């Protein structure tokens, strides 16, 4: 089966986010004075082939911990859905 995967990676709470701070400090001069708490992360989307959703999740979790994120300073959340037409 083919599964569509969306991984959201963000810095853990308490880890400094210099990109987020730069954006937040720039926003008032651009006319957005009320924006607070800006955090920058990354979104990664891909397809994966696996026997079932549990196998896909196991592989994606391993991929996140070994390559897509730094588990010391980042958290990741994963959404897995069966691809349209999967199993045909």
C-alpha positions, 0 to 999 in steps of 0.5 A, spaced: 500 500 500 502 507 498 501 512 504 501 519 504 505 522 510 506 529 512 511 530 518 511 537 522 518 538 525 518 544 531 523 546 536 522 543 543 519 548 548 524 552 551 529 551 545 531 558 542 528 560 536 532 565 532 528 565 526 522 566 529 525 571 533 527 575 527 520 574 524 517 576 530 521 583 531 520 585 524 513 584 523 511 591 527 515 595 522 511 591 516 504 593 520 503 587 524 504 589 531 499 584 534 503 578 532 507 574 538 510 567 539 513 566 532 516 559 532 519 556 525 519 549 523 519 545 517 513 541 514 516 535 510 511 531 505 512 524 502 509 518 499 511 511 502 510 504 501 508 499 506 504 493 508 499 497 512 499 503 516 502 500 522 508 498 518 508 505 515 508 509 522 514 504 524 518 506 518 516 514 518 517 514 526 524 511 525 526 516 519 524 522 523 528 520 529 534 518 525 534 523 519 528 528 519 529 531 526 534 532 531 530 529 537 534 532 542 531 539 540 526 538 536 519 534 536 515 531 530 508 530 529 506 525 523 500 524 519 499 518 515 493 517 510 492 512 505 493 514 498 487 515 493 487 509 489 491 505 494 490 498 494 488 498 487 
